[in-house]
Amino acid sequence: MNAQLFKQVEQLAEALISAADRDDEAVFYQLYDQLKSLCEQHVGKKSDHPLFLETLADFTDDSVTAVDYYQRAFLIADSLKENEYKASIQFSLAQRLIELDQIGEAKAVLVKAEKFASFTEDDVLKKEIAELHQTVI
């Protein structure tokens, strides 16, 4: 992945968090639109990366739209065979599905998240997935 693009997404995410912490909705949505535009610029290109859509989904208010972004991000992560991204995306997707009261689908997604996480060394993510899975069983 292009390091400059990664840094740009990271800076936008940090600025979004800062705007949210200040309850500055105008700035938040301006930054969100910038992130969305950046994601759209790279769709289908070699520079596309699951991090872009995962980050966009993380900052999306509407859970239905966020689910769509997570699903698209997962397809990219799957094509890249990136288990850590696949686990992280599935975990976040499950959280949104729970918000939408789609518990059965969330459980199935969490099983996948646990599987992908088992191929990583991210113990924090593994623990978070397991904890969420226990709450929906």
Phi and psi in radians as a Rosetta constraint file:
Dihedral C 1 N 2 CA 2 C 2 CIRCULARHARMONIC -1.131 0.35
Dihedral N 2 CA 2 C 2 N 3 CIRCULARHARMONIC 2.087 0.35
Dihedral C 2 N 3 CA 3 C 3 CIRCULARHARMONIC -1.067 0.35
Dihedral N 3 CA 3 C 3 N 4 CIRCULARHARMONIC -0.608 0.35
Dihedral C 3 N 4 CA 4 C 4 CIRCULARHARMONIC -1.149 0.35
Dihedral N 4 CA 4 C 4 N 5 CIRCULARHARMONIC -0.721 0.35
Dihedral C 4 N 5 CA 5 C 5 CIRCULARHARMONIC -1.146 0.35
Dihedral N 5 CA 5 C 5 N 6 CIRCULARHARMONIC -0.746 0.35
Dihedral C 5 N 6 CA 6 C 6 CIRCULARHARMONIC -1.010 0.35
Dihedral N 6 CA 6 C 6 N 7 CIRCULARHARMONIC -0.796 0.35
Dihedral C 6 N 7 CA 7 C 7 CIRCULARHARMONIC -1.110 0.35
Dihedral N 7 CA 7 C 7 N 8 CIRCULARHARMONIC -0.691 0.35
Dihedral C 7 N 8 CA 8 C 8 CIRCULARHARMONIC -1.088 0.35
Dihedral N 8 CA 8 C 8 N 9 CIRCULARHARMONIC -0.775 0.35
Dihedral C 8 N 9 CA 9 C 9 CIRCULARHARMONIC -1.123 0.35
Dihedral N 9 CA 9 C 9 N 10 CIRCULARHARMONIC -0.755 0.35
Dihedral C 9 N 10 CA 10 C 10 CIRCULARHARMONIC -1.058 0.35
Dihedral N 10 CA 10 C 10 N 11 CIRCULARHARMONIC -0.775 0.35
Dihedral C 10 N 11 CA 11 C 11 CIRCULARHARMONIC -1.137 0.35
Dihedral N 11 CA 11 C 11 N 12 CIRCULARHARMONIC -0.700 0.35
Dihedral C 11 N 12 CA 12 C 12 CIRCULARHARMONIC -1.117 0.35
Dihedral N 12 CA 12 C 12 N 13 CIRCULARHARMONIC -0.716 0.35
Dihedral C 12 N 13 CA 13 C 13 CIRCULARHARMONIC -1.091 0.35
Dihedral N 13 CA 13 C 13 N 14 CIRCULARHARMONIC -0.781 0.35
Dihedral C 13 N 14 CA 14 C 14 CIRCULARHARMONIC -1.088 0.35
Dihedral N 14 CA 14 C 14 N 15 CIRCULARHARMONIC -0.728 0.35
Dihedral C 14 N 15 CA 15 C 15 CIRCULARHARMONIC -1.173 0.35
Dihedral N 15 CA 15 C 15 N 16 CIRCULARHARMONIC -0.638 0.35
Dihedral C 15 N 16 CA 16 C 16 CIRCULARHARMONIC -1.105 0.35
Dihedral N 16 CA 16 C 16 N 17 CIRCULARHARMONIC -0.756 0.35
Dihedral C 16 N 17 CA 17 C 17 CIRCULARHARMONIC -1.086 0.35
Dihedral N 17 CA 17 C 17 N 18 CIRCULARHARMONIC -0.775 0.35
Dihedral C 17 N 18 CA 18 C 18 CIRCULARHARMONIC -1.084 0.35
Dihedral N 18 CA 18 C 18 N 19 CIRCULARHARMONIC -0.771 0.35
Dihedral C 18 N 19 CA 19 C 19 CIRCULARHARMONIC -1.109 0.35
Dihedral N 19 CA 19 C 19 N 20 CIRCULARHARMONIC -0.713 0.35
Dihedral C 19 N 20 CA 20 C 20 CIRCULARHARMONIC -1.132 0.35
Dihedral N 20 CA 20 C 20 N 21 CIRCULARHARMONIC -0.719 0.35
Dihedral C 20 N 21 CA 21 C 21 CIRCULARHARMONIC -1.089 0.35
Dihedral N 21 CA 21 C 21 N 22 CIRCULARHARMONIC -0.559 0.35
Dihedral C 21 N 22 CA 22 C 22 CIRCULARHARMONIC -1.552 0.35
Dihedral N 22 CA 22 C 22 N 23 CIRCULARHARMONIC 0.007 0.35
Dihedral C 22 N 23 CA 23 C 23 CIRCULARHARMONIC 0.985 0.35
Dihedral N 23 CA 23 C 23 N 24 CIRCULARHARMONIC 0.617 0.35
Dihedral C 23 N 24 CA 24 C 24 CIRCULARHARMONIC -1.672 0.35
Dihedral N 24 CA 24 C 24 N 25 CIRCULARHARMONIC 1.467 0.35
Dihedral C 24 N 25 CA 25 C 25 CIRCULARHARMONIC -1.086 0.35
Dihedral N 25 CA 25 C 25 N 26 CIRCULARHARMONIC -0.667 0.35
Dihedral C 25 N 26 CA 26 C 26 CIRCULARHARMONIC -1.057 0.35
Dihedral N 26 CA 26 C 26 N 27 CIRCULARHARMONIC -0.832 0.35
Dihedral C 26 N 27 CA 27 C 27 CIRCULARHARMONIC -1.189 0.35
Dihedral N 27 CA 27 C 27 N 28 CIRCULARHARMONIC -0.730 0.35
Dihedral C 27 N 28 CA 28 C 28 CIRCULARHARMONIC -0.966 0.35
Dihedral N 28 CA 28 C 28 N 29 CIRCULARHARMONIC -0.886 0.35
Dihedral C 28 N 29 CA 29 C 29 CIRCULARHARMONIC -1.245 0.35
Dihedral N 29 CA 29 C 29 N 30 CIRCULARHARMONIC -0.499 0.35
Dihedral C 29 N 30 CA 30 C 30 CIRCULARHARMONIC -1.141 0.35
Dihedral N 30 CA 30 C 30 N 31 CIRCULARHARMONIC -0.792 0.35
Dihedral C 30 N 31 CA 31 C 31 CIRCULARHARMONIC -1.154 0.35
Dihedral N 31 CA 31 C 31 N 32 CIRCULARHARMONIC -0.707 0.35
Dihedral C 31 N 32 CA 32 C 32 CIRCULARHARMONIC -1.031 0.35
Dihedral N 32 CA 32 C 32 N 33 CIRCULARHARMONIC -0.765 0.35
Dihedral C 32 N 33 CA 33 C 33 CIRCULARHARMONIC -1.103 0.35
Dihedral N 33 CA 33 C 33 N 34 CIRCULARHARMONIC -0.630 0.35
Dihedral C 33 N 34 CA 34 C 34 CIRCULARHARMONIC -1.128 0.35
Dihedral N 34 CA 34 C 34 N 35 CIRCULARHARMONIC -0.762 0.35
Dihedral C 34 N 35 CA 35 C 35 CIRCULARHARMONIC -1.120 0.35
Dihedral N 35 CA 35 C 35 N 36 CIRCULARHARMONIC -0.762 0.35
Dihedral C 35 N 36 CA 36 C 36 CIRCULARHARMONIC -1.075 0.35
Dihedral N 36 CA 36 C 36 N 37 CIRCULARHARMONIC -0.756 0.35
Dihedral C 36 N 37 CA 37 C 37 CIRCULARHARMONIC -1.088 0.35
Dihedral N 37 CA 37 C 37 N 38 CIRCULARHARMONIC -0.740 0.35
Dihedral C 37 N 38 CA 38 C 38 CIRCULARHARMONIC -1.062 0.35
Dihedral N 38 CA 38 C 38 N 39 CIRCULARHARMONIC -0.758 0.35
Dihedral C 38 N 39 CA 39 C 39 CIRCULARHARMONIC -1.066 0.35
Dihedral N 39 CA 39 C 39 N 40 CIRCULARHARMONIC -0.811 0.35
Dihedral C 39 N 40 CA 40 C 40 CIRCULARHARMONIC -1.118 0.35
Dihedral N 40 CA 40 C 40 N 41 CIRCULARHARMONIC -0.570 0.35
Dihedral C 40 N 41 CA 41 C 41 CIRCULARHARMONIC -1.115 0.35
Dihedral N 41 CA 41 C 41 N 42 CIRCULARHARMONIC -0.423 0.35
Dihedral C 41 N 42 CA 42 C 42 CIRCULARHARMONIC -1.905 0.35
Dihedral N 42 CA 42 C 42 N 43 CIRCULARHARMONIC 0.000 0.35
Dihedral C 42 N 43 CA 43 C 43 CIRCULARHARMONIC -1.014 0.35
Dihedral N 43 CA 43 C 43 N 44 CIRCULARHARMONIC 2.216 0.35
Dihedral C 43 N 44 CA 44 C 44 CIRCULARHARMONIC 1.349 0.35
Dihedral N 44 CA 44 C 44 N 45 CIRCULARHARMONIC -0.029 0.35
Dihedral C 44 N 45 CA 45 C 45 CIRCULARHARMONIC -1.666 0.35
Dihedral N 45 CA 45 C 45 N 46 CIRCULARHARMONIC 2.856 0.35
Dihedral C 45 N 46 CA 46 C 46 CIRCULARHARMONIC -1.027 0.35
Dihedral N 46 CA 46 C 46 N 47 CIRCULARHARMONIC -0.489 0.35
Dihedral C 46 N 47 CA 47 C 47 CIRCULARHARMONIC -1.388 0.35
Dihedral N 47 CA 47 C 47 N 48 CIRCULARHARMONIC -0.123 0.35
Dihedral C 47 N 48 CA 48 C 48 CIRCULARHARMONIC -1.108 0.35
Dihedral N 48 CA 48 C 48 N 49 CIRCULARHARMONIC 2.509 0.35
Dihedral C 48 N 49 CA 49 C 49 CIRCULARHARMONIC -2.603 0.35
Dihedral N 49 CA 49 C 49 N 50 CIRCULARHARMONIC 2.540 0.35
Dihedral C 49 N 50 CA 50 C 50 CIRCULARHARMONIC -1.068 0.35
Dihedral N 50 CA 50 C 50 N 51 CIRCULARHARMONIC -0.482 0.35
Dihedral C 50 N 51 CA 51 C 51 CIRCULARHARMONIC -1.002 0.35
Dihedral N 51 CA 51 C 51 N 52 CIRCULARHARMONIC -0.648 0.35
Dihedral C 51 N 52 CA 52 C 52 CIRCULARHARMONIC -1.037 0.35
Dihedral N 52 CA 52 C 52 N 53 CIRCULARHARMONIC -0.967 0.35
Dihedral C 52 N 53 CA 53 C 53 CIRCULARHARMONIC -1.252 0.35
Dihedral N 53 CA 53 C 53 N 54 CIRCULARHARMONIC -0.565 0.35
Dihedral C 53 N 54 CA 54 C 54 CIRCULARHARMONIC -1.114 0.35
Dihedral N 54 CA 54 C 54 N 55 CIRCULARHARMONIC -0.758 0.35
Dihedral C 54 N 55 CA 55 C 55 CIRCULARHARMONIC -1.127 0.35
Dihedral N 55 CA 55 C 55 N 56 CIRCULARHARMONIC -0.768 0.35
Dihedral C 55 N 56 CA 56 C 56 CIRCULARHARMONIC -1.041 0.35
Dihedral N 56 CA 56 C 56 N 57 CIRCULARHARMONIC -0.776 0.35
Dihedral C 56 N 57 CA 57 C 57 CIRCULARHARMONIC -1.082 0.35
Dihedral N 57 CA 57 C 57 N 58 CIRCULARHARMONIC -0.693 0.35
Dihedral C 57 N 58 CA 58 C 58 CIRCULARHARMONIC -1.021 0.35
Dihedral N 58 CA 58 C 58 N 59 CIRCULARHARMONIC -0.556 0.35
Dihedral C 58 N 59 CA 59 C 59 CIRCULARHARMONIC -1.762 0.35
Dihedral N 59 CA 59 C 59 N 60 CIRCULARHARMONIC 0.136 0.35
Dihedral C 59 N 60 CA 60 C 60 CIRCULARHARMONIC -1.520 0.35
Dihedral N 60 CA 60 C 60 N 61 CIRCULARHARMONIC 2.206 0.35
Dihedral C 60 N 61 CA 61 C 61 CIRCULARHARMONIC -1.205 0.35
Dihedral N 61 CA 61 C 61 N 62 CIRCULARHARMONIC -0.733 0.35
Dihedral C 61 N 62 CA 62 C 62 CIRCULARHARMONIC -1.408 0.35
Dihedral N 62 CA 62 C 62 N 63 CIRCULARHARMONIC 2.049 0.35
Dihedral C 62 N 63 CA 63 C 63 CIRCULARHARMONIC -1.125 0.35
Dihedral N 63 CA 63 C 63 N 64 CIRCULARHARMONIC -0.589 0.35
Dihedral C 63 N 64 CA 64 C 64 CIRCULARHARMONIC -1.113 0.35
Dihedral N 64 CA 64 C 64 N 65 CIRCULARHARMONIC -0.773 0.35
Dihedral C 64 N 65 CA 65 C 65 CIRCULARHARMONIC -1.166 0.35
Dihedral N 65 CA 65 C 65 N 66 CIRCULARHARMONIC -0.707 0.35
Dihedral C 65 N 66 CA 66 C 66 CIRCULARHARMONIC -1.063 0.35
Dihedral N 66 CA 66 C 66 N 67 CIRCULARHARMONIC -0.722 0.35
Dihedral C 66 N 67 CA 67 C 67 CIRCULARHARMONIC -1.008 0.35
Dihedral N 67 CA 67 C 67 N 68 CIRCULARHARMONIC -0.759 0.35
Dihedral C 67 N 68 CA 68 C 68 CIRCULARHARMONIC -1.066 0.35
Dihedral N 68 CA 68 C 68 N 69 CIRCULARHARMONIC -0.783 0.35
Dihedral C 68 N 69 CA 69 C 69 CIRCULARHARMONIC -1.105 0.35
Dihedral N 69 CA 69 C 69 N 70 CIRCULARHARMONIC -0.747 0.35
Dihedral C 69 N 70 CA 70 C 70 CIRCULARHARMONIC -1.094 0.35
Dihedral N 70 CA 70 C 70 N 71 CIRCULARHARMONIC -0.713 0.35
Dihedral C 70 N 71 CA 71 C 71 CIRCULARHARMONIC -1.124 0.35
Dihedral N 71 CA 71 C 71 N 72 CIRCULARHARMONIC -0.709 0.35
Dihedral C 71 N 72 CA 72 C 72 CIRCULARHARMONIC -1.163 0.35
Dihedral N 72 CA 72 C 72 N 73 CIRCULARHARMONIC -0.714 0.35
Dihedral C 72 N 73 CA 73 C 73 CIRCULARHARMONIC -1.091 0.35
Dihedral N 73 CA 73 C 73 N 74 CIRCULARHARMONIC -0.692 0.35
Dihedral C 73 N 74 CA 74 C 74 CIRCULARHARMONIC -1.085 0.35
Dihedral N 74 CA 74 C 74 N 75 CIRCULARHARMONIC -0.722 0.35
Dihedral C 74 N 75 CA 75 C 75 CIRCULARHARMONIC -1.047 0.35
Dihedral N 75 CA 75 C 75 N 76 CIRCULARHARMONIC -0.688 0.35
Dihedral C 75 N 76 CA 76 C 76 CIRCULARHARMONIC -1.188 0.35
Dihedral N 76 CA 76 C 76 N 77 CIRCULARHARMONIC -0.804 0.35
Dihedral C 76 N 77 CA 77 C 77 CIRCULARHARMONIC -1.059 0.35
Dihedral N 77 CA 77 C 77 N 78 CIRCULARHARMONIC -0.691 0.35
Dihedral C 77 N 78 CA 78 C 78 CIRCULARHARMONIC -1.131 0.35
Dihedral N 78 CA 78 C 78 N 79 CIRCULARHARMONIC -0.729 0.35
Dihedral C 78 N 79 CA 79 C 79 CIRCULARHARMONIC -1.151 0.35
Dihedral N 79 CA 79 C 79 N 80 CIRCULARHARMONIC -0.493 0.35
Dihedral C 79 N 80 CA 80 C 80 CIRCULARHARMONIC -1.555 0.35
Dihedral N 80 CA 80 C 80 N 81 CIRCULARHARMONIC -0.105 0.35
Dihedral C 80 N 81 CA 81 C 81 CIRCULARHARMONIC 1.013 0.35
Dihedral N 81 CA 81 C 81 N 82 CIRCULARHARMONIC 0.759 0.35
Dihedral C 81 N 82 CA 82 C 82 CIRCULARHARMONIC -1.739 0.35
Dihedral N 82 CA 82 C 82 N 83 CIRCULARHARMONIC 1.603 0.35
Dihedral C 82 N 83 CA 83 C 83 CIRCULARHARMONIC -1.063 0.35
Dihedral N 83 CA 83 C 83 N 84 CIRCULARHARMONIC -0.674 0.35
Dihedral C 83 N 84 CA 84 C 84 CIRCULARHARMONIC -1.130 0.35
Dihedral N 84 CA 84 C 84 N 85 CIRCULARHARMONIC -0.750 0.35
Dihedral C 84 N 85 CA 85 C 85 CIRCULARHARMONIC -1.152 0.35
Dihedral N 85 CA 85 C 85 N 86 CIRCULARHARMONIC -0.724 0.35
Dihedral C 85 N 86 CA 86 C 86 CIRCULARHARMONIC -1.064 0.35
Dihedral N 86 CA 86 C 86 N 87 CIRCULARHARMONIC -0.734 0.35
Dihedral C 86 N 87 CA 87 C 87 CIRCULARHARMONIC -1.142 0.35
Dihedral N 87 CA 87 C 87 N 88 CIRCULARHARMONIC -0.822 0.35
Dihedral C 87 N 88 CA 88 C 88 CIRCULARHARMONIC -1.087 0.35
Dihedral N 88 CA 88 C 88 N 89 CIRCULARHARMONIC -0.770 0.35
Dihedral C 88 N 89 CA 89 C 89 CIRCULARHARMONIC -1.135 0.35
Dihedral N 89 CA 89 C 89 N 90 CIRCULARHARMONIC -0.771 0.35
Dihedral C 89 N 90 CA 90 C 90 CIRCULARHARMONIC -1.108 0.35
Dihedral N 90 CA 90 C 90 N 91 CIRCULARHARMONIC -0.677 0.35
Dihedral C 90 N 91 CA 91 C 91 CIRCULARHARMONIC -1.062 0.35
Dihedral N 91 CA 91 C 91 N 92 CIRCULARHARMONIC -0.862 0.35
Dihedral C 91 N 92 CA 92 C 92 CIRCULARHARMONIC -1.151 0.35
Dihedral N 92 CA 92 C 92 N 93 CIRCULARHARMONIC -0.665 0.35
Dihedral C 92 N 93 CA 93 C 93 CIRCULARHARMONIC -1.055 0.35
Dihedral N 93 CA 93 C 93 N 94 CIRCULARHARMONIC -0.761 0.35
Dihedral C 93 N 94 CA 94 C 94 CIRCULARHARMONIC -1.069 0.35
Dihedral N 94 CA 94 C 94 N 95 CIRCULARHARMONIC -0.713 0.35
Dihedral C 94 N 95 CA 95 C 95 CIRCULARHARMONIC -1.025 0.35
Dihedral N 95 CA 95 C 95 N 96 CIRCULARHARMONIC -0.765 0.35
Dihedral C 95 N 96 CA 96 C 96 CIRCULARHARMONIC -1.205 0.35
Dihedral N 96 CA 96 C 96 N 97 CIRCULARHARMONIC -0.654 0.35
Dihedral C 96 N 97 CA 97 C 97 CIRCULARHARMONIC -1.119 0.35
Dihedral N 97 CA 97 C 97 N 98 CIRCULARHARMONIC -0.634 0.35
Dihedral C 97 N 98 CA 98 C 98 CIRCULARHARMONIC -1.119 0.35
Dihedral N 98 CA 98 C 98 N 99 CIRCULARHARMONIC -0.744 0.35
Dihedral C 98 N 99 CA 99 C 99 CIRCULARHARMONIC -1.015 0.35
Dihedral N 99 CA 99 C 99 N 100 CIRCULARHARMONIC -0.577 0.35
Dihedral C 99 N 100 CA 100 C 100 CIRCULARHARMONIC -1.534 0.35
Dihedral N 100 CA 100 C 100 N 101 CIRCULARHARMONIC 0.099 0.35
Dihedral C 100 N 101 CA 101 C 101 CIRCULARHARMONIC 1.076 0.35
Dihedral N 101 CA 101 C 101 N 102 CIRCULARHARMONIC 0.576 0.35
Dihedral C 101 N 102 CA 102 C 102 CIRCULARHARMONIC -1.813 0.35
Dihedral N 102 CA 102 C 102 N 103 CIRCULARHARMONIC 1.161 0.35
Dihedral C 102 N 103 CA 103 C 103 CIRCULARHARMONIC -1.136 0.35
Dihedral N 103 CA 103 C 103 N 104 CIRCULARHARMONIC -0.759 0.35
Dihedral C 103 N 104 CA 104 C 104 CIRCULARHARMONIC -1.039 0.35
Dihedral N 104 CA 104 C 104 N 105 CIRCULARHARMONIC -0.770 0.35
Dihedral C 104 N 105 CA 105 C 105 CIRCULARHARMONIC -1.178 0.35
Dihedral N 105 CA 105 C 105 N 106 CIRCULARHARMONIC -0.662 0.35
Dihedral C 105 N 106 CA 106 C 106 CIRCULARHARMONIC -1.078 0.35
Dihedral N 106 CA 106 C 106 N 107 CIRCULARHARMONIC -0.728 0.35
Dihedral C 106 N 107 CA 107 C 107 CIRCULARHARMONIC -1.056 0.35
Dihedral N 107 CA 107 C 107 N 108 CIRCULARHARMONIC -0.779 0.35
Dihedral C 107 N 108 CA 108 C 108 CIRCULARHARMONIC -1.100 0.35
Dihedral N 108 CA 108 C 108 N 109 CIRCULARHARMONIC -0.689 0.35
Dihedral C 108 N 109 CA 109 C 109 CIRCULARHARMONIC -1.178 0.35
Dihedral N 109 CA 109 C 109 N 110 CIRCULARHARMONIC -0.665 0.35
Dihedral C 109 N 110 CA 110 C 110 CIRCULARHARMONIC -1.149 0.35
Dihedral N 110 CA 110 C 110 N 111 CIRCULARHARMONIC -0.613 0.35
Dihedral C 110 N 111 CA 111 C 111 CIRCULARHARMONIC -1.060 0.35
Dihedral N 111 CA 111 C 111 N 112 CIRCULARHARMONIC -0.760 0.35
Dihedral C 111 N 112 CA 112 C 112 CIRCULARHARMONIC -1.119 0.35
Dihedral N 112 CA 112 C 112 N 113 CIRCULARHARMONIC -0.739 0.35
Dihedral C 112 N 113 CA 113 C 113 CIRCULARHARMONIC -1.048 0.35
Dihedral N 113 CA 113 C 113 N 114 CIRCULARHARMONIC -0.761 0.35
Dihedral C 113 N 114 CA 114 C 114 CIRCULARHARMONIC -1.076 0.35
Dihedral N 114 CA 114 C 114 N 115 CIRCULARHARMONIC -0.722 0.35
Dihedral C 114 N 115 CA 115 C 115 CIRCULARHARMONIC -1.074 0.35
Dihedral N 115 CA 115 C 115 N 116 CIRCULARHARMONIC -0.862 0.35
Dihedral C 115 N 116 CA 116 C 116 CIRCULARHARMONIC -1.147 0.35
Dihedral N 116 CA 116 C 116 N 117 CIRCULARHARMONIC -0.684 0.35
Dihedral C 116 N 117 CA 117 C 117 CIRCULARHARMONIC -1.128 0.35
Dihedral N 117 CA 117 C 117 N 118 CIRCULARHARMONIC -0.522 0.35
Dihedral C 117 N 118 CA 118 C 118 CIRCULARHARMONIC -1.121 0.35
Dihedral N 118 CA 118 C 118 N 119 CIRCULARHARMONIC -0.315 0.35
Dihedral C 118 N 119 CA 119 C 119 CIRCULARHARMONIC -1.649 0.35
Dihedral N 119 CA 119 C 119 N 120 CIRCULARHARMONIC 0.154 0.35
Dihedral C 119 N 120 CA 120 C 120 CIRCULARHARMONIC -2.058 0.35
Dihedral N 120 CA 120 C 120 N 121 CIRCULARHARMONIC 3.048 0.35
Dihedral C 120 N 121 CA 121 C 121 CIRCULARHARMONIC -1.886 0.35
Dihedral N 121 CA 121 C 121 N 122 CIRCULARHARMONIC 0.277 0.35
Dihedral C 121 N 122 CA 122 C 122 CIRCULARHARMONIC -1.501 0.35
Dihedral N 122 CA 122 C 122 N 123 CIRCULARHARMONIC 1.524 0.35
Dihedral C 122 N 123 CA 123 C 123 CIRCULARHARMONIC -1.159 0.35
Dihedral N 123 CA 123 C 123 N 124 CIRCULARHARMONIC -0.552 0.35
Dihedral C 123 N 124 CA 124 C 124 CIRCULARHARMONIC -1.130 0.35
Dihedral N 124 CA 124 C 124 N 125 CIRCULARHARMONIC -0.822 0.35
Dihedral C 124 N 125 CA 125 C 125 CIRCULARHARMONIC -1.090 0.35
Dihedral N 125 CA 125 C 125 N 126 CIRCULARHARMONIC -0.755 0.35
Dihedral C 125 N 126 CA 126 C 126 CIRCULARHARMONIC -0.996 0.35
Dihedral N 126 CA 126 C 126 N 127 CIRCULARHARMONIC -0.767 0.35
Dihedral C 126 N 127 CA 127 C 127 CIRCULARHARMONIC -1.144 0.35
Dihedral N 127 CA 127 C 127 N 128 CIRCULARHARMONIC -0.775 0.35
Dihedral C 127 N 128 CA 128 C 128 CIRCULARHARMONIC -1.077 0.35
Dihedral N 128 CA 128 C 128 N 129 CIRCULARHARMONIC -0.726 0.35
Dihedral C 128 N 129 CA 129 C 129 CIRCULARHARMONIC -1.108 0.35
Dihedral N 129 CA 129 C 129 N 130 CIRCULARHARMONIC -0.838 0.35
Dihedral C 129 N 130 CA 130 C 130 CIRCULARHARMONIC -1.062 0.35
Dihedral N 130 CA 130 C 130 N 131 CIRCULARHARMONIC -0.743 0.35
Dihedral C 130 N 131 CA 131 C 131 CIRCULARHARMONIC -1.098 0.35
Dihedral N 131 CA 131 C 131 N 132 CIRCULARHARMONIC -0.791 0.35
Dihedral C 131 N 132 CA 132 C 132 CIRCULARHARMONIC -1.126 0.35
Dihedral N 132 CA 132 C 132 N 133 CIRCULARHARMONIC -0.703 0.35
Dihedral C 132 N 133 CA 133 C 133 CIRCULARHARMONIC -1.060 0.35
Dihedral N 133 CA 133 C 133 N 134 CIRCULARHARMONIC -0.703 0.35
Dihedral C 133 N 134 CA 134 C 134 CIRCULARHARMONIC -1.120 0.35
Dihedral N 134 CA 134 C 134 N 135 CIRCULARHARMONIC -0.546 0.35
Dihedral C 134 N 135 CA 135 C 135 CIRCULARHARMONIC -1.327 0.35
Dihedral N 135 CA 135 C 135 N 136 CIRCULARHARMONIC -0.349 0.35
Dihedral C 135 N 136 CA 136 C 136 CIRCULARHARMONIC -1.842 0.35
Dihedral N 136 CA 136 C 136 N 137 CIRCULARHARMONIC -0.009 0.35
